[in-house]
Amino acid sequence: MENYSVLKMLVLDEILDMRPSFEMSRELGFNFDKYKRWMKSEKILRWNEFVEICEKFNLNLAGAIEMLKLPIEDAVVSEKLFTHLKESTFLKTNQEISDYLNCHVSVVKRYSIGNTIPDVETIFKLISFKSNHLSMFVSRLFSDEIKNPFLKKWVDTDSSSARFESQFPISSMISAALFLDGYKKRNIRTAEWLSAVLNLELSNVHEALKQMIDSHIIKVVADDVFVPEHITTNLDGVTIQEIIPFIQYLNRTVVEKLERKKRPEFKSSAAQSALEYRVFPASLESIDKINLILNKAHTEILKVLEEDECPKIEVRTILLQHFSLTK
């Protein structure tokens, strides 16, 4: 959704839930119907005011903020949230951010130091920089229970690829393989080629392709020619429970590859991989710093992938994680 004012109105309407807007305004401490003015964009809804609405009417703001990889206590401080979201994009300078937000560079500077509190539309637009992010944020905000039919349809449509991919991990592998240079040069049917390249059972590939077509993850552009709807699907917004099958599948795949590498006769024709490993005692402070480093690395890697215009030769996975061994 590119009209963030409309999205703000739909979100406010969902919170309203058939109640009179003047009643909501009164509960928020206003003598006039400010809630209605926010909905009609007659008054700017600042981020701090939106936070107050979420807290007053028990929205799941903490769960929504969690997917942004920022502590809730920082997210309610507008300059900290704005700076975090700004750094999460591929845009490096204030001028690039101002161009993206369609505002003057001085406004970006004021947002960054807290002299001006950004409006909700600005925060929404920054969240939406990564695909699927904003719809997952809104979904979490309402704990996946949305009544407004227009808002629900948008959330369900925009987040469908992320939810699908988390449930069917091989779909991500298939989507990536369809971008490979080798796919354009194949001399066998797509399913057979995917089965050979990805080392997957042919029956599983056939079933996955069917479900991906039915769910609009890929489209058929010619006889036996498929094109994915997204170059990459952003899974940051799905819950831990939803992402676990995806991570488990990829970890099992990694283990299988490592087992093959242990064999004396193993020879790899793949490009060089990077492998880092360490077990360490950690403080809460070091854990927070490591999380920031990994999150930043993820953004930088995604930038490299999005800007890559060279022929694609392999399907790869990156598993950036650290976890407790004592709890």
Summary of the structure (lengths in Angstrom):
residues: 327
radius of gyration: 22.6
end to end distance: 41.1
largest distance: 79.1
contacts: 857
relative contact order: 0.09
helix: 58%
strand: 3%
